[in-house]
Every structure is written in C-alpha cells, then in structure tokens.
Amino acid sequence: MFRVRYYVSALIAIGVCAGQLVAQATGNIAGRIVDASTQEPIALVVVRVADRTEQTDAEGRFVISGIPAGRYVLRANLLGYRAVVDTVTVVSGQTADVQIAMDAVAFAVEGVVVTGYGEQERRDLTGVVTEVRAEAFNTGRVISNEELIKGKVAGVQVTEDNGGEPGGGLSIRIRGGTSISSSNEPLYVIDGVPLPPGGGLSAGRNPMSFINPEDIESVTVLKDASATAIYGSQGANGVVIVETRAGADAAARTGAAFTYRGNVSSSTIAKRPDILNAAQFREVVAAEAPQQVQYLGDADTDWIEQVEQSAIGQEHTLVVAGGTRDMSFRVSGGYLGQEGVLQKTKWERLSLNVAYNHRLFDDRLNLHANIMGARTEDKFTPGGVLGNATNMAPTQPVFDENSPYGGYFEWDDPLATDNPVGQLNLIQDEGTTFRSIGNVTGEYAIPRIDGLSATARLGYVVTNSERRSFYPSILKAQEENGSNGTVSRSNPTETSYLFDGFLTYERDIDEHGLILTGGYSFNGWNWSSPSFYAQQLHSDMLGLNGVPTADLERTSLFIDQFRLASWFGRVNYTFRDKYLVTATVRWDGSSKFGKGNQWGTFPSAAVAWRISEEPFMYGAGFISDLKLRLSWGKNGNQAFPSYQQYKDYVFGGPQAQALFGDEYVSTIRPSAADPNIKWEETKSWNIGVDYGLWNDRVFGAVELYTKRTEDLIFDVIVAAGTNLSNVVTTNVGTMTNKGIEFTLNTTLFQAVGDGFNWDFNINAAYNKNEVKQINPFGGEAEQIVAGPFISGGVGSTVQVLQPGYARNSFLLYQHILDGAGNPIYEDVNGDGSINEQDLYVDANEDGIVNFDDRVPMNNPAPDWILGSTSIMRWKSFDFSFTLLAQLGNYMYNNVASSTGFYERLTQSARPSNLHASALKYNFSTSQYFSDAYLEDASFLRMENIELGYTFRQALNGIRVYGILQNAFTITGYSGVDPTSTTSGIDNNIYPRTRTFTAGLTVGF
C-alpha cells in the first residue's frame, strides 16, 4: 500500500514539474503595427509566426501566446501595404515586444493570393497569377467590372463590344483566343462559385455588371496551365477570380463602422461617325444623282444630334461593418443609375451584399457566408436607330404634322431609311433581371493532426430575367413588313448550384514545406426560356402593359441543362525556400459529351528555383529576389451548346411537306451529329522569371509561353447525301498562341512621412495567334470563310480561317493604289466599265480577278497590349492615371464600306446619306471586299485620371475626388472607336463616351 501511495505521489510530482517545465519553455509575442507615413494604427493586419496566425485590433495591437522558446520569422501582411518580414526571439516566461511600421503600396510582391481551392504565399507561386487589389482598380463610372483591371494585367485584353452602352457587354481575352466556335471568355469565379458558361444570362446586358464594384476586394487572373489546371475543363481561356469584401473590411474589432461612397457623373459622346452634313449632301446629290435633287428638303438636320444626349449618372453605396474578435460582418447596399448617351437608354442597379465570418471552437472552425443580390432595369435604344441616324438624309425634317406615323417625317418609299427619332419615341424595349449569387463555406482544422483542415462549400447562382418589347402599328417598319404592331416577351430563368468538398494538409518540417489539396466538386446548371410574341395587334393602347387581341400569336419554350462532376488534387512542395514544385490534376465528367467521351483528365506540373537564395548570389546585394519558373499543363473547353452529340429533329415548313396520297404531310428532319464529339484541349508551356531589386523596390516578371489547342469544335461541310443537313459540328482544328509578357512595378519616389510617393506599374504583352489546321482532310490549302456578316453585303463575310494565318484574319482584295497612295477607281483596261479587273491585284496571276484573288491579311487581335498605372500621394492629396495601348490590331470599317459610295443615292427611290469616305475615294459602286476599308487600329488612350483630397481629421476621414475617363485617344483609325469589338468588324456600334465623375467617401 505504501508503494502504491509512493508511486502515485511521484507521478503527481513529475506531472507538476512537467507542467512547470512546459510553462517555463514558452513565451509570448506582443506588438503594435502602424502606417509608416501617418503613424496611425493599422487594423486587421495578418501576423504569422510559428504556424500561428493573429490579426491586429483597431489600435493595431496583437498578442500571440504560448510560443515555444526560440528564434522565429515573423510575417505581417495586409492588402495595400508592403509585407514585413522580421525575426523575433521568444524567451521562456517572457513577452517579446515587436513594433512594426508598414509602407502603403499600390503593388505588392509579398502577401497571400487566391489560387483556386485555397491560398498561397505570392513568393511561393510557380504558376502565372496576377492579383489586382481594390487600391489599384480603374476608377470612375465603372458598370461592368471587367473595366476594373483594364490595362492592369499583362496579356489581358478588355474590349467593350457595345462601346459606351451602360451595362453593355465586355469581352476579356487572356493570352489570345483559344477557340473558334466555343467561348473564348475566361471562367469567372465569384467567392469560390463559378458563373455558368458565358457568364450567365441577363436581359441583354453584361451579367458581370450585377456586382457593385465597391464590394470587390480583389480580382485575380490565372493565366498559365499550372494555375488554371485546378479548374480543368473550364480553364482553357484562363480564370478570373473575384473576391468580395469580407466582414472585416475597415471595421473596428468591436462595434460597427459606417462608410458612405457616392458620386455623380456626366457623359458625352467622344467621337461621331464621319458622315456628310446637309450642305455636303446637297452638293453630292446634285453632282452624282441629279434625278434625286427633287427629294432634297429644306431642313438642316443633324440626325445623330437628334438621338444623342448628355448622360447623367449617380451612384450611392452605404456600408456597415464590424464585429468582435471571433465574428465580423459587412452589409452594403448600393444604387446606380446611368443614362446612355443615346436617348431612351438607361441602366439601373439596386444591389445588396452580406458577408459574415465567424470563428468557433477555439478557432478550429471558420464559417464564411457571402450573399449578393441585385435587381437591374434596362431601357434599350431600339435596334436600327444608330444605322438610321447615320443613313437618314440630313435635308429632311424630324416632324411632319401630316404624317400617319405618329407625326414623324417618313419617306413614302418602303426601301428608304426610317426616321430614327420616330423609332426612339414609338418603340419600347425594356428588361429586368434579378440575380443572386452566394455561398456558405466552412473550414475546419481537424484536431490531433496539425495542419490538416477540411473545407465544404455550398454555392448557388440564380437569375430570372424578363425582356419586353413593343412596336406599335403606326411605326412605318411595322406597316411595311405586314406586322402591323408587335408585342413580345421572354422570361429566361437560370439556376446553377455547386458543392465543393476538399481536404488541405499544410506542414513545415525543418527545411521542407508541403501543402496537399484534394477533393470533389459537383456543378449543375438549368436554363429555361418561355417566350411569346403577337403580331397584327388590334390595339396599340396597352403598349408594354398587356397583350391585346391579335391575328397572330406564337409561344415557345427552350430548355437546356448540363452537369459537371470533378475530382481534383494539388501538391505544393518547397525545399529550403528556394526549390518549389507544384503538381495538379483534375478529372472532369461533363454531360455535354457522348458516351465514352464524358470524362477528361487535365494535369499540370510546375517547378521553380529561387536563384537569389543560392550562395553564389550573395555578392549581388541589389538582387532581392530572382526566381526561375517552368510549367506545363492541359486544360479543356466545354463552353459550347449542349446536346451536340445527339441529332435534333426539326419540323419542316409548308414548302417542305411530303405528298402521301391526296394529303400533304409535314416532315420531321434530323440534323447531322457527331456522337464522338469531345473536349477541345489546350496544352501550354510557360517559362518565367520573377525578379526583385533593391529590397523589392523594383519587382516584376517576364513570361514566355506557348498554347496549342487541339480538337477545335466548329461546323464543317459534310458529303452530299450522307446527312439530311449540309454541316455537322465536330472536332477538326488546331490553333496556337505564342507570346511574351513583361511586368515592372516600382516605387519611383518613396515617401518620408507625408512626403511625395509615386508607385508606378508598366506591363507589356505580345501574342501571335496562328491557325494550324481546320480540317484534317483539307490539307494546308483548306479555307473556311468566317466572321460575322457585314452590313450592306447581304450574307457576306470578310474574314477567314486558314492554316498559317491568325484566327479570323481578313480576306480581302488588294486594292491597286495610285501615285498618291489612294485606291484607284477608273476604267483601267478600257472595256467601258469599272470592275474588279480594273481595281484589284490578280493575286493568283490567272488573268482573271475574282473571289479566288482575295488574300488573308492582318489580324483583328492586337500584336501588343501595353498598360501603365501611376499612383501618387502627397500629404492629403492623391493623383493617379492609367494609360492603355494596343499595337498591330486592324479594324474593318463597315460603316464606311456600307455607306461610302455614290450608288447609295439611287439604291432606293429616295436618297440616303453617305459616309465622308465617298468624297475621298469617289467610289460609285460598293467595294465591300476592298482592303481600302481595312485600317490599322493601333491606339494610345488615357483610360482615366483621378485627383483626390482626404480630410483626415473630419469624422473618420472624408475624401473628395474627381475622375475623367477616356480623356483622349491617339489613333490613326478613322472610325468611331479602335476598340469597338473583338471581332474586328466596326458597324455602327454604340458610341464611346467621355465621362467626368465627382464623388466623396465618408467614414463615420
């Protein structure tokens, strides 16, 4: 019994001593972090040391306790500040005091970036990942959020396909297009939730515009296969990750902080199409079409001026954010109203964003919830208004009191141009879209296994739209086409849902670092669109507000859906902080493909060597970072219509009925289909160098890449008699993109206190696109006419797919030039007429000039894209500007080609206006296929300029600012806008605007 008591007492004593030893073997780290310029405390700085993480409070303070005694590396990171790396010694039983001053910067080389299904230290990246934070966004009237990064990321082209139309569509190309008929848009991921292919539906506008830009924290672009392979079949065109502001945004650690941001703006047309005025028109009609002089009116009407307006916009956002140590929230509500510079165009957005974060169970469980919703209202400029404003004779009046067409002047000829003002005021075209995207994410640190965590995410995207239009019976066009009044309505609805579940294991052992990620993802998408239209209305009185009785009514319903199931895994390994390896694989199964082709494997591998850490580099003290990277990977593209592997059946019309006995029976015709259709696959290589000089005062990267896309999907001609269709959608092509990118970031002037600070960025990217094969049976001479139809030349295109040339190169005649360099227009061969034999080069030298003499030339995509951003601060002033340039891109001026010849004066019984190029070239007849209309569209643009002042002592800070967007454009292109479209065909786009914005931000 004595021995038992002895042993028990001994064990208790040992336990007490062990506890004292443990207590004596640990210490604490406490500190405070301030802004180096203002000496104000910085809240929410992430401090990492000894595998522990903490955030600073509202006073900039932090405490990390229970750290084993020893020497550690401490890292402090916060978006908008240069990362701080320091060493700290922890002594058992004591608290180490750390005082840190952080420098504010617009561009950072350190910090954590989102890479898809996780985060990674920027310095440990092996792929090509570029993050643009809110501090460096383009500012001003930003409606479509792609504009935030225009000119900011090397190799990324942002184009407004609708010019200055508020809420209009934008296109992004990352390192050039990789497809011909599938989408070339990147995958958009919003807080971990991917938008449906193509970005999702709306009532006619850009779906990305539903997010309030004030709610966006950062936009990260994944460019090479090593970075995008984690998204597998959706990553061939790159990935754009949008992270919204979390609940900790500028909030005190306790209580709540309020922020109001508001502005007003005014927009005007930056440039108009070059058409004849009334005096010029009278002179040309008298000289070239004297028989039409009788139709010249007495008016002097600027039809474009009649349909334009100075557009007013306003935007307001109210944010409340706050929380405690374990919980934070952010709620924002916003309103944006923007008129278009064309009358009857308007776009409105009401938005609500809720973010909530909570840490539970001693910080083992982190819950994140983000829900965004928006209601957008669209009022559209009726189609045809721009074209008619360009073509309507300037000598005719706007109104005619005797007109049966609502009192607007109209020609009495059915082929003549319609009155654009009448169209504006008589046609109604509106849309409403409700959209919500959200997710709930839980991250749980699994106990007893250090570094292992599990993440589960449920996400959704729900969109409901309505498009409404009304064309009254008194509209001239309705009378001419026999519709006699039309009302239509469509209600497309889209639902997308997501489940992600994955494990992450992160561990540092001695000189080794390891991050393992693996999991499963399932994404479903459903779309339906019921619609109807009615014609030959019995009354115009209801307008958009109802459906009157009509002689003709039609309804339709379209349904589409697909599913995507995926397994994925990724390994990140580092050794001695200078040798890095990343390997990724994703297995995707898609319902868009037939049996046997539904699953695809998309792997990638990357290695990096931080040369600056090698002993032989110690003498090069000015080199603070030098890292060499090499990556390879394969991605897919499934952004094309569903059900291509199946035949669909179409009911024949009255002209396609078959006679059975005495009765005609409607036919049902199957389409051609390839049951073996499969993924488009893009394989790419990237070699890059990250550099940092003078303690990262200057840093950036240089990239060399090549991308090869195989099994391109598009329509090809099938052999006669083999199908009841003349084309089939299948895999037949190959295309490459090769390029180089360069990025430089620097602080040209480093501020001391409130002194002058200048952060500067410049990026440049070159890309060469080339079609390698378009038909494996056609050989190198195979040629497919491509591109959108041009205006004027009905059913005609001026672009081509041909091996050895860029995608959608222009296919045109080479116009013979005179001694002054102008295209000739005369009867050279003396046969009494002016035709192709006189004007164009006989390219194949067969003695005849015909369509076979059109040659591929130039490229609608730019060879070079350059951007530069400067952000300057001095005391309470801030000033910034962004420059954007593109070189080597060409534009076909379809406005000039379709209206720049004298024969238009007599093509209908009433004369139409002409483009001013008619006076320059003196073409009597149309020359749609002449390279005279193909112009170099290279340009330099001052994208925006901003000047602001902050009243630091007022409330929690008041900032006032003014912004000028599209200040100037230097270009040789004669059209309205050298960036009008990615297609390269300029045809009466919505005019680009110049916008001035004044606003303020108030914290209280």
MOHUBEL-V487924 format. One record per helix or strand. SS is the DSSP state (2 for helix, 1 for strand). FROM is the first residue (numbers start at 1). LEN is the number of residues. If there is no record, write none. Layout:
# MOHUBEL-V487924
[[SS/FROM/LEN] [SS/FROM/LEN]]
This chain:
# MOHUBEL-V487924
[[2/2/23] [1/26/10] [1/41/1] [1/46/4] [1/52/4] [1/61/8] [1/70/8] [1/81/1] [1/84/7] [1/95/8] [1/104/1] [1/112/3] [1/119/3] [2/122/3] [1/129/5] [2/134/3] [2/145/5] [1/156/5] [1/170/5] [1/187/4] [1/193/2] [2/197/3] [2/207/4] [2/213/3] [1/216/7] [2/225/10] [1/239/6] [1/256/14] [1/275/1] [2/278/11] [2/290/6] [2/303/5] [1/308/1] [1/311/13] [1/327/13] [1/342/1] [1/346/15] [1/365/15] [2/385/7] [1/399/1] [1/408/1] [2/420/7] [1/428/18] [1/452/20] [2/476/6] [1/486/24] [1/512/26] [2/543/3] [1/550/26] [1/579/12] [1/599/12] [2/611/3] [2/615/3] [1/623/15] [1/649/3] [2/654/3] [1/658/3] [1/663/3] [1/668/3] [1/680/14] [1/698/20] [1/727/23] [1/757/17] [1/783/4] [1/799/4] [1/809/5] [1/815/1] [1/817/1] [1/823/1] [2/836/4] [1/840/1] [2/851/3] [1/855/3] [1/864/11] [1/877/11] [1/890/4] [2/894/6] [2/902/4] [1/915/1] [2/917/5] [1/930/1] [2/931/3] [1/934/3] [1/939/13] [1/958/14] [1/985/2] [1/993/11]]
